[in-house]
Amino acid sequence: ITGLGFVQGRSRGHAEATAVLDAMLQTPELSEMVANRVIEPLALEQTEARDLRARKAAATKVEFFTMVRGEG
């Protein structure tokens, strides 16, 4: 089985690890273990990081409104 991995940047080790995980996911005996021990925790971490960024952004939200002057 051949694994294939694409990553941003130039990290050879990161690309190799990605390819190994891809090959493991293609192996029926290993795919569930990789999904449970690697993919799901990484997905959870990514979701938590996204939620944290959203909460930080929401905390800085400013509501603007326009007041009409009574001249006229």
C-alpha positions as CSV (number, residue, x, y, z in Angstrom):
1,I,0.0,0.0,0.0
2,T,1.3,3.4,-0.9
3,G,0.4,6.5,1.2
4,L,0.2,10.0,-0.2
5,G,0.4,13.2,1.8
6,F,0.3,16.9,0.9
7,V,1.2,19.5,3.5
8,Q,1.8,23.2,3.5
9,G,5.4,24.3,3.8
10,R,8.5,22.3,3.4
11,S,8.5,19.9,6.3
12,R,9.6,16.6,4.9
13,G,8.9,14.8,8.2
14,H,5.3,16.2,8.3
15,A,4.7,15.0,4.7
16,E,6.2,11.5,5.5
17,A,4.0,11.2,8.6
18,T,1.0,12.2,6.6
19,A,1.8,9.6,3.9
20,V,2.3,6.9,6.5
21,L,-1.1,7.7,8.1
22,D,-2.7,7.6,4.7
23,A,-1.3,4.2,4.1
24,M,-2.5,3.0,7.5
25,L,-6.0,4.3,6.8
26,Q,-6.0,2.2,3.6
27,T,-5.2,-0.9,5.7
28,P,-8.5,-2.4,7.0
29,E,-6.8,-3.7,10.2
30,L,-5.4,-0.3,11.0
31,S,-7.9,2.2,9.7
32,E,-10.2,2.2,12.7
33,M,-7.3,2.6,15.1
34,V,-5.9,5.5,13.2
35,A,-9.3,7.2,13.0
36,N,-9.8,6.8,16.7
37,R,-6.3,7.7,17.9
38,V,-5.2,10.3,15.4
39,I,-7.9,11.7,13.2
40,E,-10.7,12.2,15.8
41,P,-8.4,13.9,18.4
42,L,-6.9,16.2,15.7
43,A,-10.4,17.1,14.5
44,L,-11.5,17.8,18.1
45,E,-8.4,20.0,18.6
46,Q,-9.1,21.9,15.4
47,T,-12.7,22.5,16.4
48,E,-11.7,23.7,19.9
49,A,-9.1,26.1,18.4
50,R,-11.7,27.4,15.9
51,D,-14.3,27.9,18.7
52,L,-11.7,29.7,20.8
53,R,-10.9,32.1,17.9
54,A,-14.6,32.7,17.4
55,R,-15.1,33.5,21.1
56,K,-12.1,35.9,21.1
57,A,-13.4,37.7,18.0
58,A,-16.9,37.9,19.4
59,A,-15.6,39.5,22.6
60,T,-14.2,42.4,20.6
61,K,-17.3,43.0,18.5
62,V,-18.5,46.6,18.5
63,E,-22.0,47.6,17.6
64,F,-22.1,50.8,15.6
65,F,-25.2,52.9,15.0
66,T,-25.9,56.3,13.4
67,M,-27.7,59.1,15.2
68,V,-29.7,61.6,13.1
69,R,-29.2,65.2,14.1
70,G,-32.2,67.3,14.7
71,E,-31.2,70.1,12.4
72,G,-33.1,70.7,9.4
